[in-house]
Each structure stands twice: as C-alpha cells, then as structure tokens.
Amino acid sequence: MPTAPYDFAASAPSTFAPLSRRALMRHASHAAWALPLWGTLGGYSTLAGAQARNAKAVESWTQARWASGGTAGIGAAARAVKPFAATAVSSSCQLSCEATIGPCHTQSPERQDISDGWNGLPMLMQLRVVDAQCQPVAGAILEVWHTNHTGGYSGDIHPMCNNNAQDKNRQFFRGWQRTDELGVVHFDSCFPGWYGGRANHVHLRVMKGSYDGRDRAPSWLVSQLLFPDALNTSIFEQQPLYIAKGLPDTTLDTDNVIGNESDKSPYLFDIQNVGGVMLASKTLVIRSNLDDAVCQARGKRPSGPPPGSRGPGRGMRPPGEPPRQP
C-alpha cells in the first residue's frame, strides 16, 4: 500500500526534560513500527534505511514539542505541506484492507473541522483516495470518526462507546467530505485518546454517490488507521492533556483489529510534526467494483474479555446483547 515519506525537519525543539533510561528503552522496543517499510508508490525502502529512519522517528517523538489548544492551532505552515506531492504514479496499487466498522459509528455531518471545539493536540489529517491503477478518485465521500482525548466517542450509539452520558447528544470528532480532483480530503482534528483493548485509531469509510449514515450502507472501503507505538507512548507520557489517562494498555501487536498482521505499515498513518501540529496522512486504495473481494485485517484474539467489552464505557451492554468489536 502506498505511503508518503516522513519528514521530521519541521519538528520544533524539545521543551521537555530528557526521558528516563527505562522510558527510552521502551520507546526503542517500539521502534519496529515507528516508520513503515513501504516507500513511495512503486518503490520500497531498504531495510538499513528504514532502521535509520526508525531511530530518527523515535528520537523525534520522544523529544518533540507538540502543540495544544485544539484545531485553532492548525496554521498556514501545516496546511501548506503536501504529503502526496512527491509520490509518483505507479502501474498498480495494493488494495487497502477492510477493518470492522465497530459499534461506535453513527451519522456524521459534512465538515472539515470535526472537533466541535474540543481541546487536544492539533492534528491535520490529509487522506487520499486512489483506485487500483493508482488514479485519484474525485468526488468520493470520505467519512472519519474517532474518540476525544479521554477515549470516548460522541453520538447516541452503543452504551460502551460513551464516556459521558452528555456525549450522546454531541457529534465531536465525526465528519465527512468529498475528495477533490486529486482524490484528497483534509480534516482538522485532535489526536485521539485510547480505551481498553484497542491501540489508538481512527475509523474511516469511503462511499460514492450520496452520503448514507447507516452502518450497512454500500461502501467502497471500511477500515481503520493507527499510530506507531512509540508516538503513542511519547504523547501519553509528555503531553499535559493526555498524561492523566496513562499509557495505552494495548500495542499494535496486541490490538484485536490488526495485531496478527505481520506488516502493519498499511494500517499506520504517516506522521510529520509541523511546528507542533501533527500532520497525519495516508493513501487509501479502493476496489473497482463493490462485488470485488477485499482483504480483511487480521486482529489478535484477546485472551481476556471478549472484543467490545473493554471499550470507553467499560463494556456496559444491554442484557442479552452480544459484544461487538470496537
């Protein structure tokens, strides 16, 4: 699956005290997923080059200064970055794999800023949709949804998804837009929180025609994008708004959606730090026909409670209702 190259040149200098030796060792142990091994469209990175960038990524994430204050902090510098400009067109693209839509999906509004004013580390998502021939898909609907910094979803959805009863009447961190002529959409958002049993993630869905908010509406892709473990750890150890939550209890290797994938790079955002703003980008490859078979993400079977019982709302479910994977 194609990805854009990482660029940490714009990372701001650190204002944090050096991490402990134990913390640095933990970051180093996560370095395998700090950067994808995939190169630009039609090419691959060498192992040595990937390892060097892994080390650079870990150092950047553990020492980086990230901004706060929500989407108001996304300025012109971050918006000027074009993560897909350097990627060449190849003769074929590997289809993006499907992942569960989960129990926390509900209808989304059409908008670019999906934060509803919530605070958090400002995150600009740039997502590109292409077909199997790597040609941009213009006019497609791309829908995203994820948690706030507490690890809770908005909307009147499955009881396990909300951290606060008031959030049932809200729509924070949900939205959809149509791709432009280059197949690209931009969402102003904030880095999501985590909840038990899942690594940090963003849900997404690609549709054509008119927007349909139903879970089972015809979709060209339903999947999820995640973040490298080293990045998650550094944010929850250092960022004031996120520290209270503590470190995530689930890594990419133990995640019940992608844990059994030997190569997790197709499911990871490409990350840049642009003056403290997180630029999270990814190219998504959709099938040519809704009847075409599509690969499925392989998750790690949990050894504890069943999937869905460890979500934001601590697994409270109506009597007799089976658990669902978040």
C-alpha positions as CSV (number, residue, x, y, z in Angstrom):
1,M,0.0,0.0,0.0
2,P,1.5,3.4,-0.9
3,T,2.6,5.9,1.7
4,A,4.2,9.3,1.8
5,P,7.7,9.7,3.2
6,Y,8.3,11.0,6.7
7,D,9.8,14.4,7.3
8,F,10.8,15.5,10.7
9,A,12.8,18.5,9.6
10,A,9.9,20.8,10.7
11,S,9.8,19.4,14.2
12,A,10.2,22.0,16.9
13,P,12.9,21.7,19.5
14,S,12.1,19.9,22.7
15,T,10.9,21.7,25.8
16,F,10.6,18.5,27.9
17,A,13.2,17.1,30.3
18,P,15.1,14.0,28.9
19,L,13.2,10.8,29.4
20,S,14.5,8.2,31.8
21,R,16.6,5.3,30.6
22,R,13.7,2.9,31.2
23,A,11.4,5.1,29.1
24,L,13.9,5.3,26.3
25,M,14.3,1.6,26.3
26,R,10.5,1.2,26.0
27,H,10.5,3.6,23.0
28,A,13.3,1.7,21.4
29,S,11.4,-1.6,21.8
30,H,8.6,0.0,19.8
31,A,10.8,1.3,17.0
32,A,9.9,-1.5,14.7
33,W,6.6,0.3,13.9
34,A,7.9,3.8,14.2
35,L,8.0,4.1,10.4
36,P,6.5,1.9,7.6
37,L,8.9,0.0,5.4
38,W,6.9,0.9,2.3
39,G,8.4,3.7,0.2
40,T,6.7,5.9,-2.4
41,L,4.3,4.5,-5.0
42,G,6.1,1.8,-6.9
43,G,9.2,1.5,-4.7
44,Y,10.4,0.2,-1.3
45,S,12.8,1.4,1.3
46,T,15.9,-0.6,2.1
47,L,16.0,-2.3,5.5
48,A,19.0,-0.2,6.5
49,G,17.4,3.0,5.5
50,A,14.2,2.0,7.3
51,Q,16.1,1.2,10.5
52,A,17.9,4.6,10.3
53,R,14.6,6.4,10.0
54,N,13.1,4.3,12.8
55,A,15.8,5.6,15.1
56,K,15.3,9.2,13.9
57,A,11.5,8.9,14.4
58,V,11.8,7.6,17.9
59,E,14.2,10.3,18.8
60,S,11.9,12.9,17.2
61,W,8.8,11.7,19.0
62,T,10.4,11.3,22.4
63,Q,11.9,14.8,22.3
64,A,9.4,16.7,20.1
65,R,7.3,19.6,21.2
66,W,3.7,19.1,20.2
67,A,1.2,22.0,20.3
68,S,-2.0,22.1,22.3
69,G,-5.2,24.1,22.1
70,G,-7.2,22.1,19.6
71,T,-7.7,22.8,15.9
72,A,-7.2,26.6,16.4
73,G,-3.5,25.7,16.4
74,I,-3.5,24.4,12.8
75,G,-1.9,27.2,10.9
76,A,-0.8,28.0,7.4
77,A,2.5,26.1,7.8
78,A,0.8,22.8,8.4
79,R,-1.8,23.4,5.7
80,A,1.0,24.2,3.2
81,V,2.5,20.8,3.4
82,K,1.5,18.5,0.5
83,P,2.4,15.0,1.7
84,F,1.4,13.4,-1.6
85,A,3.2,15.7,-3.9
86,A,6.4,13.6,-4.0
87,T,4.7,10.3,-4.7
88,A,4.9,9.1,-8.3
89,V,2.1,7.3,-10.2
90,S,2.7,3.5,-10.4
91,S,1.1,1.0,-12.7
92,S,-0.8,-0.7,-9.8
93,C,-1.7,-0.2,-6.2
94,Q,-2.4,-2.7,-3.4
95,L,-5.9,-2.6,-2.2
96,S,-6.5,-1.3,1.3
97,C,-7.8,-4.0,3.6
98,E,-11.1,-3.8,5.4
99,A,-11.5,-3.5,9.2
100,T,-14.6,-3.6,11.4
101,I,-16.8,-0.5,11.4
102,G,-17.4,-1.2,15.1
103,P,-20.3,-0.3,17.4
104,C,-19.3,3.3,17.7
105,H,-20.3,4.6,14.3
106,T,-23.3,6.9,13.7
107,Q,-24.3,9.5,11.2
108,S,-21.7,12.3,10.6
109,P,-22.0,15.9,9.5
110,E,-20.3,17.3,6.4
111,R,-17.5,19.5,7.6
112,Q,-13.7,20.0,7.7
113,D,-13.2,20.8,11.3
114,I,-14.6,17.8,13.2
115,S,-13.5,18.9,16.7
116,D,-16.6,20.7,17.9
117,G,-14.2,22.9,19.9
118,W,-12.7,20.1,21.9
119,N,-9.1,20.6,23.2
120,G,-6.3,18.3,22.2
121,L,-3.1,18.0,20.3
122,P,-3.9,19.6,16.9
123,M,-4.0,17.0,14.1
124,L,-4.4,17.7,10.4
125,M,-5.5,14.6,8.6
126,Q,-4.8,14.5,4.9
127,L,-6.2,11.4,3.2
128,R,-6.0,10.5,-0.5
129,V,-8.3,8.0,-2.3
130,V,-7.0,6.3,-5.4
131,D,-8.2,3.3,-7.4
132,A,-6.3,0.0,-8.2
133,Q,-4.5,1.8,-11.1
134,C,-3.3,4.5,-8.6
135,Q,-5.5,7.1,-10.3
136,P,-7.2,9.7,-8.0
137,V,-10.8,9.1,-7.2
138,A,-12.5,12.5,-7.3
139,G,-15.9,13.2,-5.7
140,A,-15.8,10.2,-3.3
141,I,-17.1,10.6,0.2
142,L,-14.6,10.0,3.0
143,E,-16.0,9.7,6.5
144,V,-13.9,9.6,9.7
145,W,-14.7,9.2,13.4
146,H,-12.6,8.8,16.5
147,T,-12.5,9.5,20.2
148,N,-11.7,12.6,22.2
149,H,-8.6,12.8,24.4
150,T,-10.5,10.9,27.2
151,G,-11.0,7.9,24.9
152,G,-14.8,8.4,24.5
153,Y,-16.9,8.7,21.4
154,S,-19.8,11.1,20.7
155,G,-23.3,10.1,19.5
156,D,-26.3,8.1,20.6
157,I,-24.6,4.8,19.9
158,H,-23.7,1.6,21.7
159,P,-23.5,2.2,25.5
160,M,-19.9,1.1,25.7
161,C,-18.8,3.9,23.4
162,N,-19.5,7.0,25.5
163,N,-17.5,8.1,28.5
164,N,-20.1,10.7,29.4
165,A,-23.9,10.5,29.1
166,Q,-24.0,14.0,27.7
167,D,-21.8,12.9,24.8
168,K,-24.8,11.0,23.3
169,N,-26.2,14.4,22.1
170,R,-22.9,15.5,20.6
171,Q,-21.0,15.0,17.3
172,F,-17.4,15.7,18.2
173,F,-14.7,14.0,16.1
174,R,-17.1,12.9,13.3
175,G,-17.3,14.2,9.8
176,W,-17.3,13.6,6.1
177,Q,-16.1,15.4,3.0
178,R,-15.8,14.8,-0.8
179,T,-12.4,14.2,-2.3
180,D,-11.1,16.9,-4.6
181,E,-9.7,16.4,-8.1
182,L,-6.6,14.8,-6.7
183,G,-8.6,12.4,-4.5
184,V,-7.6,14.3,-1.3
185,V,-9.6,15.5,1.7
186,H,-8.5,17.5,4.8
187,F,-9.9,17.1,8.3
188,D,-9.0,19.4,11.2
189,S,-9.0,17.3,14.3
190,C,-7.1,16.4,17.5
191,F,-5.0,13.4,18.4
192,P,-7.4,10.7,19.8
193,G,-7.3,9.2,23.2
194,W,-7.2,5.4,23.9
195,Y,-9.5,3.0,25.6
196,G,-9.0,-0.5,27.0
197,G,-8.3,-3.3,24.5
198,R,-7.5,-1.1,21.5
199,A,-4.5,0.8,20.2
200,N,-5.1,4.4,19.2
201,H,-7.0,4.5,16.0
202,V,-9.2,6.5,13.6
203,H,-12.2,4.9,11.8
204,L,-12.8,5.7,8.1
205,R,-15.3,4.8,5.3
206,V,-15.2,5.6,1.6
207,M,-18.5,5.9,-0.3
208,K,-19.7,7.1,-3.6
209,G,-22.9,8.9,-4.6
210,S,-24.9,10.4,-1.7
211,Y,-23.9,10.1,1.9
212,D,-25.7,7.3,3.8
213,G,-25.2,7.3,7.5
214,R,-26.3,3.7,8.0
215,D,-23.7,1.2,9.2
216,R,-24.5,-1.2,6.4
217,A,-24.7,1.4,3.6
218,P,-22.8,0.4,0.4
219,S,-19.2,1.3,1.0
220,W,-16.0,1.0,-1.2
221,L,-13.8,0.7,1.9
222,V,-14.4,0.5,5.7
223,S,-11.1,0.5,7.6
224,Q,-9.0,2.0,10.4
225,L,-5.7,3.8,10.6
226,L,-3.5,3.7,13.7
227,F,-0.4,5.4,15.1
228,P,3.1,3.9,15.9
229,D,3.5,2.7,19.5
230,A,6.5,5.0,20.1
231,L,4.4,8.0,19.2
232,N,1.5,7.0,21.4
233,T,3.8,6.4,24.3
234,S,5.6,9.7,24.0
235,I,2.3,11.7,23.9
236,F,0.8,10.0,26.8
237,E,4.0,10.4,28.8
238,Q,4.6,14.0,28.0
239,Q,1.5,15.9,26.8
240,P,-0.3,17.6,29.7
241,L,-3.8,16.9,28.5
242,Y,-3.1,13.3,27.9
243,I,-0.9,12.4,30.8
244,A,-3.8,11.8,33.2
245,K,-5.0,9.0,31.0
246,G,-1.8,7.0,31.5
247,L,-0.1,4.8,29.0
248,P,-2.2,2.8,26.5
249,D,-2.8,-0.8,27.6
250,T,-2.7,-2.1,24.0
251,T,0.0,-2.1,21.4
252,L,-0.1,-2.7,17.7
253,D,1.0,-6.3,18.3
254,T,-1.8,-7.0,20.8
255,D,-4.6,-4.9,19.0
256,N,-7.7,-7.0,18.2
257,V,-8.0,-5.4,14.8
258,I,-4.5,-5.5,13.3
259,G,-2.5,-7.4,15.9
260,N,-1.9,-10.5,13.7
261,E,-0.7,-8.5,10.7
262,S,3.0,-9.2,10.1
263,D,3.3,-5.9,8.2
264,K,1.4,-3.2,10.0
265,S,2.6,-0.3,7.8
266,P,-0.5,-0.3,5.5
267,Y,-2.6,0.5,8.7
268,L,-0.4,3.3,10.0
269,F,-0.7,7.0,9.4
270,D,2.4,8.7,8.0
271,I,3.3,11.3,10.7
272,Q,5.0,14.7,10.4
273,N,5.5,17.3,13.1
274,V,5.0,20.8,11.5
275,G,5.7,23.4,14.2
276,G,4.0,21.2,16.8
277,V,1.0,20.3,14.7
278,M,0.6,16.6,13.8
279,L,0.2,16.0,10.1
280,A,-1.3,12.5,9.7
281,S,-1.6,11.4,6.1
282,K,-2.3,8.2,4.2
283,T,-3.2,7.0,0.7
284,L,-6.2,4.6,0.6
285,V,-6.7,2.3,-2.4
286,I,-10.2,1.2,-3.1
287,R,-11.6,-1.6,-5.3
288,S,-13.0,-1.1,-8.8
289,N,-16.3,-2.8,-8.1
290,L,-18.4,-3.3,-5.0
291,D,-18.6,-7.0,-5.9
292,D,-14.8,-7.4,-5.9
293,A,-13.3,-9.3,-3.0
294,V,-11.2,-7.3,-0.5
295,C,-8.7,-8.4,2.1
296,Q,-9.6,-8.3,5.8
297,A,-7.4,-7.0,8.6
298,R,-6.3,-9.8,11.0
299,G,-6.6,-9.0,14.7
300,K,-5.1,-10.6,17.7
301,R,-7.6,-12.7,19.5
302,P,-7.8,-11.3,23.1
303,S,-7.1,-13.6,26.0
304,G,-9.2,-11.6,28.4
305,P,-12.7,-10.2,28.0
306,P,-14.4,-10.6,24.6
307,P,-14.0,-8.0,21.9
308,G,-16.1,-4.9,22.6
309,S,-16.3,-5.5,26.4
310,R,-13.3,-3.1,27.1
311,G,-14.5,0.0,25.3
312,P,-14.7,3.6,26.5
313,G,-17.9,2.9,28.5
314,R,-16.2,0.0,30.3
315,G,-18.2,-2.7,28.5
316,M,-21.8,-2.0,29.8
317,R,-24.2,-3.7,27.4
318,P,-27.9,-4.2,27.4
319,P,-28.9,-7.6,28.7
320,G,-28.7,-10.3,26.1
321,E,-26.9,-8.2,23.6
322,P,-23.6,-9.8,22.3
323,P,-20.3,-7.8,22.5
324,R,-19.1,-6.2,19.4
325,Q,-15.5,-5.3,18.3
326,P,-14.8,-1.5,18.8
